[in-house]
Amino acid sequence: MDTPSVMKARNITIYDIAREAGVSAATVSRVLTNNANVRPEKRQKVQALIEKYNFKPNALAKGLSDTRSKIIGIMVADVRNPFYAEIFVACELAAESAGYTVLLCNSLGETSREQKQLELFHEQRISAMIQLGGRVDDLVSDADYVEAVNQLTNNIPVVVSGKLDGTLCYQVEIDSMKAMDLLMEHLIDLGHRRIALAGGRLDVSSSFQKLQRYKQILKNYRIDFRPEYVIEGGYDYQAGHEAMERLLKCDEIPTAVIAINDYTALGVMNSIQEHGYRIPQDIAVAGYDNTQIATLVHPHLTSIDYQYETFGKMLVGTAVTAVEGGEVSRIQLVTPKLMIRASTMPEESAD
């Protein structure tokens, strides 16, 4: 650890003070400018370090909270996916309402791209970062990526839609357990006992959680778990189509299928119809995300909705509150809602 003399020798910065105090650089700036919006214990800690190192900030440091870009960097796995497009638009609108603008980057699921984008955000002097998908969806957090993110959280708040173990990121997550509860109870109430899962990978945290909850609900209702009814794959149309082709070869074909998202559900539905089965009379289908796809397919798809406007406000609100030195929970859950449509119930019965 650097001693005070060493710190002074290398021209201590506002970021050094923030790092040692365990606060944001903006909080240090507010202490320097005697801003009242700082909690007493934080002010005392920062002030003690300022005196310890005889820190004399330059003009830029004193005005840091005003000279930052007021830009929130948003890193998305792939904005072409309707799910991410919905969340991004909600975030952009929420940011505008809060007086911020957004900078969008697509990682395309590549760790190297994500790390480069972290560097870009740092260079752009963004006020905060939000990450949707990518490494924050991993069941086991990537150690190198965690280290890279920690370099950023020393200076700005980082909000993720999943988790990054070993970081101080703020988490705004979808309640995956509740989402599975809603779908399973709906299908079981309709009399289904042979319920399959299509798509998703078990190295993705949310997909793993959904599978575990699915197994628990089957056990609660004393329904046998059938491994052949769980078909892993991707998150696209092809994954859904291939999964349904395999399910149709089971000794007992499932009477209901839960797809990991709307794209996958589309593949499931087309496979069912190609084989001459009816939806929902022969096989009911439900999915996640409630994107525009859900009302473009026939029959309309029962799907889990994440209340995107609320989701976006939670993500941006968390980032802005942290930037401005307010108190905000480290972990928050987005409450899902079930949208019942004709793919699980006849038109006259669906909401």
N, C-alpha and C positions, 0 to 999 in steps of 0.2 A: 504494500500500500504506500502511496506517495506521502511523504512528510510535508508539513506546512512549508518548509524551506524549498523543497523540490517543487511543490505546486506553484509557489511564487515565482520560482526560477523559470518555469515554462509558461508564465503568463496565464494564470488561472482564468477560466472563462465562466460565464453564467451557467453553462451546461455542467461544468465540474461541480459547482455549488449545488445545482439541482440534483445531480446524481448522488452526491453524498448525503443530501438531506432527504432523498427519497420522494421528491416532488417534481413537478414539471418546471421547465424553464420559464413558462409564463407566470407561474407562482412566484419564482424568484424575482422576476421583473416587477410584479405587483408589490412585493416587499420593498424593493428598491425605490419605487415611486410612491410609497406610503398609501397604496390602494387599500381601502377598507375591506375589500372582498377576499380576505385571507383568514383562515381559522387561526386563533391565537397560538396553538401549539405548533403549527407549521411556521408561522411568522417567527416565533421564538427560535426554532431550530435553524431556519435560514439566516436569521440575524446573527446567531452565534457563529455560524460558519463565515459570514461576511467579515465579522470582527476577527475571527481566528486567522484568516488568511490576509487581513488588511486589504480586502477586495475593493478595487475602485473601478467600476464598470465604465466602459466608453459610452458614447451617446447612443449607439445602436443598441447596446445591451439594455440600457435604461428604457428604451422605447420598444423593446422586443414584442410586447403584447400587441402593439399597434402596427409594427412593421412586418409581422408575419403575413403570409399570403391570403389568409382566410380561405384557403383551398383545402378541401377534404379529398385525399386520394382514395379512390375506390378500385380495388383489385378484384376482378371477377374471373371465375374459371372460364366461362365462355358466354358472352352476352347474347350469342345467337340462340342459346337455350332459352325458351320462353320464361322459365322459372327465374333465371338470373335477370332477364330483361325486365320482368315485372318488379323485382326488388330494386334494381338500379334506378328505374324511373321514380319509384317511391322515394328512394334516398335523395335523388336529385331535387325533387320537389320540396322535400323536407329541409334540405340544405338551403335552398333558395329562401324559404320562409325564415330561416335562422340567420340570413345575411351571409351565407357562404356559397361558394361555387364548388364544383366537383371536377376531378380529373380521373378519367376512366382508363384502366389498363386491363387487357385480357391475358391471363396466364396460360390458357389452353391446357391446363393440368400439368404443365412442365415445371419442375422445381427450379431449373436453371433460369427460366423466364421470371418466375416469382422472385428469385433473389436479385435479378437485375432490376426488376421493378421497385424493389425496396430501395435500391441505390438511387433510382430515378426520383422516387418520392423524397428522399433525403435531400437531393440536389435542388429540388423544386421548392424546398422549405415549406412543405405543406404543414397545415396546422394539426391534422390528425389523419389517420388511415383506417379504412374499413376493408376487410377482406372477406369476400363471399366465395366459398368453395376453395378447391385446391388443397394445399397441405393442411388447412384447418379442418378438413373433413376426415383426415387420417385417424384410424382407430389408435395407432401408435404414432405419436408425433416424431417427425424427422428431426434428429438431433442437430444437424447442421443448419436446418432452417430455423429451428428454435433459437440458435445462437445468433443468426442473422437478424431475426425479429427483435431479439433483446437489445441489439445495438440501436434499433430504432426507438424502442420504448424508453430508452434513456432520455430521449428528447421530446417525443410526442406521444399522445395516447393512440393505442391501436385497438380497434374493435373487430372481433371476428364472429362469423356466423356459426362457428363450430367450437373447436378447442385447440389450444397449443400448450400442452403440458410443459411446465418449466418456464413459462413467461408470465408477465403481469398484464396480459391482454384482458380487455373487457370482453365478456362473452354474451352475445344475444342469440340464443339458440331456439330452434323450433322444438316444442315438446313432442319428441318422437313417440314416446310411450303413450301419451294421450291420443295422438293421431291413430295409432294402431288400435287402441281401445275403441275409438269411435267406429272404425271400419269393421272390426271383428264383431262387435256387439250388434251393429246394424245387420250384418249378414247372418249371424246366428239367430237373431230375432226373426229373420225371414225363413228360418228353418234349415239353413245350410249347415252341413257338418263336414263336407269334403271341400275344404278351402285351401287353395294353393297360393304361393307367393312367386311372383315372376320378376326377374331382373335384380339388379343391385349386386354389390360386392361386399363381402364380409370384412374387408380391410378398411371399409368406410364406416365411420363411427355411427352415423344415423341408421344405416342399413343393418348394422350389427344389433343396435338397440331394438329395431323393429322386429327382427327375427326372435330375439330373446323374449320380447313381450308377446309375440304371436304364440310361442311355445307355452308361455305361462297362462295365457287365456285359454288355450286348448285344454290345458291341465285343469284349470278352474272349472271348465264346463264338462270335464271328463270325456273329452274327445281325443282319440288316439292321434299322436303325432306321426305323420307319414313323411319320412325323409324325401321320398320321390316327388312330393308336392312342393318342395323348395328348390327352385331353379335359379342358381346364380347366373350373373351375366353382366352386361353393361347397363347403360341408362338411356338407350336409344331405341328406335323402332325395331331394328334388327334383333336386338336382345329380347324384346317382347315376342316377336314372331317366332324366333327359335325356341324360346321357353315354352310357348303354347304348343308348338309342334311336338315337343317331348311330352308335355302333359297329356296330349291326346292319345299317346301310346300307352298310358298307364292302364293297368288291369281295370281299375275303377277311375273313370274320368272325373276330375273335380267338378262340382256344381257351381263353384265360385272361384274367381281368381282376383287377387289383389296385385296390381302392377306397381312397381317402385316409383313410377311417375307417369304423367300423361302421355309422353312419347312412347314409353314402353307399353302402356295400355293400348295405344293405337295399333301396335304390332300384334298384341294379344287378340284384339277384336278382329283384325283382318284375318288372322289364322283361323279363328273360330268360324267366321262366316265363309271362308274359302272351303271349309270342310262340311258346310251345309247345316251347321248348328245355329240355333237362334239365341240372340241376346235380348233379354235375360232369361227367356223361358227355359232354355237348356243349360246355359252357363251364364251366370252373372259376372260382371266385370266392374272393378272399382280401381281408382288410382290415387295418386298424390299430386299436389301442386295447384290444381284448379286453374290452369292457364286457359288461354282462348281455345286450345285444342279441345277441351272438355265439351264445349258447346258447338264445335264444328263437325264432330264425328256423329255417326248415326248407329245406334241410338245415343243420345247425349249421355256423357259419362259422369257417373257418381265419383266425386273426387274430394280430397281433403284440401280445404282452403286455408291459407296462412294469413289472411287479412293483410295484404301487402302494404296498404297505406299505413296501418299501425306498425307493421314490421319495419318499414323504412323510417318511420318517426322514432322508433326505439333505437335503431342503429345510429342514426344521425344525432338524436338527442343525447345519447350516451357519449358520443364523440365530442359534441359541443360543450356539454356540461363539464367533461373532464378537461377540455382545453381551457375553459374559463375558471377552473379551480373549484368547481362545485363537487358535492358528494354524489356518487352514483354507485349502484350495486355492481359488483364484479361479474355476477352471473344473473342473467334475466332470461325468462322463458316466454316464447311466443305461443299463445294459446290457439290451437287449430280449430277449425270448424268443418263439419261434414256437410257437403252439398249433395243432396240425394237427387238423382236424376234417373232416366229411363233404363240405364244399363244394369241397374239392379232391381228396378221396379217398373211395372207397366206405366205408360205415360199418365194415365188417369190417377195413379197412386203417388207419383213422384211429386216432390215439392217444386 
